[in-house]
Amino acid sequence: MTRILAINGSYRDDGITDQAVTTVVQAAQTAGAEVEVIRLREYPIEFCLNCRECTQQPGTAPGQCVQHDGMTDLLDRIEVADAFILASPTNFGSATALFKRFMERLIVYAYWPWAMHAPQLRKAGEPRKKAVLITSCAAPAILGRWAYGTRKQLQMTAKTIGAEPVGSLSMGMIAKQSHPVLPARAMKRAQALGRKLAGE
Ligand SMILES: Cc1cc2nc3c(=O)[nH]c(=O)nc-3n(C[C@H](O)[C@H](O)[C@H](O)COP(=O)(O)O)c2cc1C
């Protein structure tokens, strides 16, 4: 059975990002996957301190962070997952600060001793897990995909944790209502992505 971990960087309960994640999750569950959802807004994660203590030792397992918070537990969940749903709205042209805070803590997945010029991703030589990327923005989706950093940041997150995107959902023009409803086309795409992630 495929074990899927969804990591959602939206601030809002039942906003468009939550709705899209829920739709992918339900489709994956129906297709037989086991899914766990992490809403970063409910998760106790501190900011990265840029101390790079966690990057000094070699190996494929995540390095040891000096902080003791929810990230320890989240890393355990990432390690055992077979596939991921990574989601974030676009705020000021980027993934949310909530998502970025989580993303920066993923430096544990880099081997980067002080003498080395650039980091080496610990999972670079390992078989890739699957990931689905979900973004949302007020601008048209096509503009959001190419003009904003959000999608690139989700791609970078997937690569860092050893995953390869197998599909994405970019939702645009959805910020004109206080309680937006997932458009039918986005729902269909989200369902297809859920099935794909579950291996159907
Ligand atoms: C602080 C803030 C910044 C935003 N910046 C952008 C932006 O740069 N470009 C854009 O198209 N939409 C922007 N938006 C709109 C959000 O991307 C949109 O409302 C969001 O995708 C809704 O996600 P949610 O329903 O999951 O909260 C911004 C919204 C807020 C509140």
The ligand as a Gaussian input file, in Angstrom:
#p B3LYP/6-31G(d) Opt

LIG

0 1
 C       -0.495000      38.390000       1.898000
 C       -1.009000      37.934000       0.563000
 C       -0.183000      38.013000      -0.541000
 C       -0.625000      37.559000      -1.781000
 N        0.221000      37.669000      -2.842000
 C       -0.200000      37.234000      -4.055000
 C        0.648000      37.364000      -5.190000
 O        1.782000      37.822000      -5.132000
 N        0.143000      36.951000      -6.399000
 C       -1.103000      36.423000      -6.532000
 O       -1.485000      36.067000      -7.649000
 N       -1.909000      36.237000      -5.457000
 C       -1.492000      36.656000      -4.223000
 N       -2.311000      36.499000      -3.141000
 C       -3.585000      35.757000      -3.266000
 C       -3.425000      34.351000      -2.723000
 O       -2.446000      33.622000      -3.445000
 C       -4.744000      33.556000      -2.796000
 O       -5.707000      34.254000      -2.079000
 C       -4.477000      32.178000      -2.213000
 O       -4.032000      31.365000      -3.269000
 C       -5.652000      31.548000      -1.552000
 O       -5.192000      30.381000      -0.911000
 P       -6.054000      29.791000       0.309000
 O       -7.494000      29.865000      -0.100000
 O       -5.570000      28.423000       0.509000
 O       -5.806000      30.682000       1.489000
 C       -1.912000      36.985000      -1.895000
 C       -2.747000      36.919000      -0.779000
 C       -2.315000      37.406000       0.434000
 C       -3.252000      37.351000       1.609000

